[in-house]
Amino acid sequence: MKLLLLSCIAMIGFCNRTPTDYSRDCSVKIYGWKPVFEASANYKTISATTPQSTINAGKIYVYNKYILQVETGEGIHIIDNTNPDNPVKKGFIKSKCAAEVEMKDGYIYTNNFNDLVTLQYNFSTNTVQEVGRVANTFQRLEDNYTLIQPPGSGNYLCNYPKDSVVKSWSKDSINACYSCYKN
């Protein structure tokens, strides 16, 4: 009888585990978000491209007849606001992990991961040139940055080399002892 009672208590405890309860058992594999890493040579490349869809709208800066709108984590939309009733996207500046934008004296200032970059953008030709970079200006992404979390809820691999750069996420089998949980 005692054995049956102990078995029932153990089963109840097992069934009530939260997703992070498995984190102490490194032999357990669970299904969750796995980071896809960017090649180190590519992640600090800044370029101009055709207009992109707005998915994660961020901060906005108005400059003359243009609106610069951050696409959180991806770059900056360039929008012609000559006719405020019909703004037109003209281009997009790719700058991974972008969260900030400012413009002064014809230069665009933004972040590229945790670096502050100065850009010269030609509004008529949709071209961009990086003219300055101050490394490690912003707090490390790993310490305080939501962009390194997966797009959905559930378990995700959160213990990986600090110098790695996450470019996207995929669903896969992950090691439970290196996982975190996002609601």
Sequence and secondary structure as in RCSB ss.txt:
>XXXX:A:sequence
MKLLLLSCIAMIGFCNRTPTDYSRDCSVKIYGWKPVFEASANYKTISATTPQSTINAGKIYVYNKYILQVETGEG
IHIIDNTNPDNPVKKGFIKSKCAAEVEMKDGYIYTNNFNDLVTLQYNFSTNTVQEVGRVANTFQRLEDNYTLIQP
PGSGNYLCNYPKDSVVKSWSKDSINACYSCYKN
>XXXX:A:secstr
 HHHHHHHHHHHHHHT  GGGGGG TT EEEEEEEEE  TTTTT  EEES    SSEEEEEEETTEEEEEETTTE
EEEEE SSTTS EEEEEEE TT   EEEETTEEEEEETTEEEEEEEETTTTEEEEEEEETT S  TTTS GGGS 
SSSEEEE  S TT  EEEEEEEEEEGGGEEEE 
